[in-house]
Amino acid sequence: MAIDFKNTLVIGVSSRALFNLEKENIVFETGTIDDYRTYQLEHEDVVLEKGAAYFLVEALLKLNKYSKQPGQRLVEVIVMSKNSPDTGLRIHNSIKHYNLDITRSAFSGGESLAPFLQAFDVDLLLTKHSEDVQTAIDTEQCAAATIYDPPSDYLPDEERIRFAFDADAVIFSEESEYIYKTRGMRQFQTNELNNEDIELKDGPFAKFIRVLSTIHKEIGSETSPIKISIVTARNSPAHVRVIKTLRNWNVYVDQAFFLGGLPKDKILKALRPHIFFDDQKVHVEPASKIVPSSQVPYKTNSPLRKFLEDQATLELTLVNDPKKLVEP
């Protein structure tokens, strides 16, 4: 009987996101393929430490106990690794040690994992390979983010599965963010106020949050452990358009924090999400010291990306040659 993931949330997680393989990655990058293979074989029975995505994966797999259909899984996790099957045996051994309910994997032997995302019907890819993430975002195959190193003293919420999302350029498109970056706060607020009854367009994580919200409802609001939070720099009156858009999408969000430019890390410390998604490095880096965090890239042809790259180039030019600064 063919297995269908149509009604299942499928998470593709790289071995380096699931487990701490940084030492092994150094061996891979500084030595030869044979050096890496020898190292992995010699350490095959050494259990890997938990990585940044471990607690999220562990919590998500527990959702399957809420399935109301016999044999139907709410969540499926696929380990997606650039290891060869031979060197990947250590990963399987660690999965078995932690008693993770993961039975499917893809070992690409060094090749890009992006072509296999559609084959596995992946809804979310978490990896440290930014090239695979960029391809997934460019081709709109699935939500994808580059996960940062895990915080050293993170303790997950054992009773809830907490997701924290930035709004613009993550859940929603980058259009409003582009107005803010290029035309300033006043024009941004005016645009959002004038268009508060017009839905924001889908961002790279729109489909994912819809699927997550559907599972949340299927389990039941009284019993579901899923908690969805938005942590955004928006504030009044720009917050109204966010709320109305989610309402039109029929997506229920448990919590929202409209910070108006305040740092996000303090909110995240109090919230303790299993994962935080944001498009800006300036937010992801400090957050990653507190909670598992990942960065969502802009599309390669994104107007916002081009603008930010041009701005960065200009700033670097002015630092190296202040004489080029033209006084108004």
C-alpha positions in Angstrom: 0.0 0.0 0.0 1.4 3.4 -1.0 2.1 5.9 1.8 0.7 9.4 1.4 2.1 12.4 3.2 -0.7 14.6 2.0 -2.1 15.2 5.6 1.2 14.9 7.3 3.7 17.6 8.4 7.0 16.5 6.9 10.2 17.9 8.4 13.5 17.5 6.6 16.3 17.9 9.0 20.0 17.7 8.3 22.2 15.5 10.4 24.2 18.6 11.5 21.0 20.3 12.6 19.7 17.2 14.5 23.1 16.4 16.1 26.2 18.3 17.0 28.6 17.3 14.2 30.8 20.4 14.2 34.0 18.5 15.2 33.2 16.0 12.4 32.6 18.8 9.9 36.1 20.2 10.7 37.6 16.8 9.9 35.6 16.8 6.6 36.6 20.3 5.6 40.3 20.1 6.5 41.1 16.6 5.5 40.2 14.2 2.7 37.1 12.1 2.1 39.0 9.1 3.3 40.1 10.9 6.5 36.4 11.7 7.2 35.3 8.2 6.5 38.0 6.7 8.8 37.0 9.1 11.6 33.3 8.3 11.4 34.0 4.5 11.3 36.3 4.8 14.3 33.7 6.7 16.2 30.7 4.8 14.9 29.6 3.7 18.4 30.1 7.1 20.0 26.7 8.7 20.5 26.4 12.2 19.0 25.4 15.2 21.2 22.1 16.9 20.6 22.0 19.6 18.0 20.0 22.8 17.6 17.0 21.1 16.0 17.0 18.1 18.3 14.5 19.4 20.9 12.1 20.5 18.1 12.2 17.1 16.4 11.8 15.2 19.6 8.7 17.3 20.5 7.2 17.1 17.1 7.4 13.3 16.9 5.4 13.2 20.1 2.5 14.8 18.3 1.8 11.5 16.6 0.1 10.2 19.7 -2.7 12.7 19.0 -3.5 11.2 15.6 -7.2 10.3 15.3 -6.8 8.1 12.3 -5.3 4.6 12.7 -1.9 4.5 10.9 -2.0 8.2 10.1 1.0 10.2 11.3 0.6 13.9 12.0 4.4 14.4 11.7 7.1 12.6 9.7 10.8 13.5 10.1 13.3 12.7 7.3 17.0 12.9 8.1 18.6 14.5 5.1 22.4 14.2 5.1 25.2 14.8 2.6 27.0 11.8 4.3 27.3 8.6 2.4 25.2 5.7 3.7 28.4 4.2 5.1 29.5 7.2 7.1 25.9 7.9 8.0 25.5 4.7 10.1 26.7 6.7 13.1 23.7 9.0 12.7 21.4 6.0 12.7 23.0 4.7 15.8 22.5 8.0 17.6 18.8 8.1 16.5 18.4 4.7 18.0 20.2 5.7 21.2 17.8 8.6 21.8 14.8 6.5 20.8 13.7 8.9 18.1 10.8 7.6 16.0 12.6 8.3 12.7 12.7 5.6 10.0 13.3 7.6 6.8 16.5 9.2 5.6 18.3 10.5 2.5 22.1 10.2 2.3 23.2 12.1 -0.8 26.9 11.3 -0.8 27.9 15.0 -0.9 25.4 16.1 -3.5 22.8 18.8 -3.0 19.7 17.7 -1.0 17.4 20.3 -2.7 16.3 18.0 -5.6 15.0 15.5 -3.1 12.7 17.9 -1.1 9.8 17.4 -3.5 10.3 13.7 -3.6 9.8 13.5 0.1 7.0 16.1 0.2 9.0 18.2 2.7 7.2 21.1 4.3 10.2 22.5 6.2 13.9 22.0 5.7 16.3 22.8 8.6 20.0 22.5 7.8 23.3 24.3 8.1 23.9 24.1 4.3 22.8 27.5 3.2 23.0 26.6 -0.4 20.3 24.0 0.0 18.2 26.5 1.9 18.6 29.1 -0.8 17.6 26.7 -3.5 14.5 25.7 -1.6 13.5 29.3 -1.1 14.2 30.3 -4.7 12.2 27.4 -6.1 9.4 27.7 -3.5 9.6 23.9 -2.8 9.2 24.3 0.9 9.9 26.5 3.9 13.6 26.4 4.7 16.0 28.1 7.1 19.7 27.9 8.0 19.9 26.8 11.6 22.5 28.4 13.9 24.6 26.5 16.5 22.6 25.5 19.6 22.6 27.7 22.7 24.6 26.1 25.5 22.1 26.2 28.3 18.7 26.0 26.5 16.0 24.1 28.4 12.9 23.4 26.3 9.3 23.6 27.5 8.4 20.0 28.2 4.7 20.6 28.1 4.3 22.6 24.9 5.8 22.8 21.4 6.6 26.4 20.9 7.2 28.0 17.5 8.2 31.7 17.2 8.0 33.5 13.8 9.0 36.9 12.6 6.3 38.4 10.4 7.5 40.2 7.3 9.7 38.2 4.9 9.0 35.0 6.9 5.2 34.4 7.3 4.3 37.3 4.9 6.0 38.6 1.8 8.8 41.2 2.0 6.7 43.9 0.3 5.9 45.9 3.4 9.5 45.4 4.8 10.8 46.8 1.5 8.7 50.0 1.9 10.1 50.4 5.4 13.7 49.9 4.4 13.6 52.1 1.3 11.0 54.8 2.3 11.1 54.9 6.1 8.8 54.2 9.0 6.2 56.9 8.3 5.6 55.6 4.8 5.5 52.0 6.1 2.9 52.9 8.8 0.8 54.8 6.3 0.9 51.9 3.8 -0.2 49.4 6.4 -2.9 51.7 7.8 -4.3 52.3 4.3 -4.2 48.6 3.4 -5.2 47.0 6.7 -8.1 45.2 5.1 -6.0 43.9 2.3 -4.3 40.6 3.0 -0.6 40.5 3.2 0.9 38.2 0.5 2.3 34.8 1.3 5.9 34.7 2.5 8.2 31.6 2.4 6.6 30.2 5.7 3.0 30.9 4.9 2.2 27.3 3.8 4.1 25.9 6.8 2.2 27.9 9.4 -1.1 27.0 7.7 -0.2 23.3 8.0 0.9 23.8 11.6 -2.4 25.6 12.4 -4.4 22.8 10.8 -2.7 20.2 13.0 -3.3 22.4 16.0 -7.0 22.5 15.2 -7.2 18.8 14.4 -5.8 17.9 17.8 -8.1 20.4 19.5 -7.4 23.7 21.1 -8.0 22.2 24.6 -5.5 19.4 24.2 -3.0 20.6 21.6 0.5 21.2 22.9 1.3 23.4 19.9 1.9 27.1 20.6 2.4 29.5 17.7 3.9 33.0 18.4 4.7 36.0 16.3 7.6 38.1 17.4 7.8 41.2 15.2 9.2 44.7 15.1 5.8 45.9 13.9 3.7 47.9 16.3 0.4 49.9 16.3 -1.1 50.7 13.8 0.7 48.2 11.6 -0.2 45.3 13.7 -3.8 45.4 12.6 -3.1 44.1 9.1 -1.2 41.1 10.5 -4.1 40.1 12.7 -6.7 40.5 10.0 -4.5 38.6 7.5 -4.1 35.6 9.8 -7.9 35.7 10.5 -8.6 35.6 6.8 -6.1 32.7 6.4 -8.0 30.9 9.3 -4.7 30.6 11.1 -4.9 30.8 14.9 -1.9 32.3 16.6 -1.6 31.9 20.4 0.6 34.8 21.1 1.9 37.9 19.3 4.5 40.4 20.4 4.6 43.7 18.5 7.8 45.2 19.7 8.2 48.4 17.7 11.9 47.9 17.3 12.7 46.6 20.8 15.2 43.7 21.0 13.6 40.3 20.4 16.0 38.3 22.5 14.5 39.2 25.8 11.0 38.2 24.7 12.4 34.9 23.3 14.2 34.2 26.6 10.8 34.4 28.4 9.0 32.5 25.6 11.5 29.6 25.3 10.4 28.5 21.8 11.7 25.2 20.4 12.6 27.2 17.2 12.7 30.9 16.1 12.6 32.0 12.5 13.7 35.4 11.3 15.0 36.9 8.1 17.6 39.2 9.6 21.0 38.2 11.0 20.8 41.1 13.5 18.0 39.3 15.2 19.0 35.7 14.7 22.5 36.0 16.1 21.6 37.3 19.6 18.5 35.0 19.7 20.6 31.9 18.9 22.5 32.4 22.1 19.3 31.9 24.0 17.0 29.6 22.0 17.4 27.5 18.8 17.2 30.0 16.0 17.4 30.0 12.2 17.6 32.5 9.4 15.2 32.6 6.4 17.0 34.0 3.3 15.5 36.3 0.8 15.1 35.0 -2.8 18.1 35.5 -4.9 16.2 37.9 -7.2 14.5 39.7 -4.2 14.3 43.5 -4.5 14.9 43.7 -0.7 18.0 41.6 -0.9 19.4 43.7 -3.7 18.7 46.9 -1.7 20.3 45.6 1.4 23.4 44.3 -0.5 23.7 47.7 -2.2 23.5 49.4 1.2 26.1 47.1 2.7 28.4 47.8 -0.3 27.9 51.6 0.1 28.6 51.4 3.8 31.8 49.4 3.2 32.9 51.9 0.6 32.4 54.8 2.9 34.3 53.1 5.7 37.3 52.5 3.4 37.1 55.9 1.7 35.3 58.5 3.8 36.0 61.2 1.2 33.3 59.6 -1.0 30.7 60.7 1.6 28.8 63.6 -0.1 27.4 66.2 2.4 23.7 67.1 1.7 
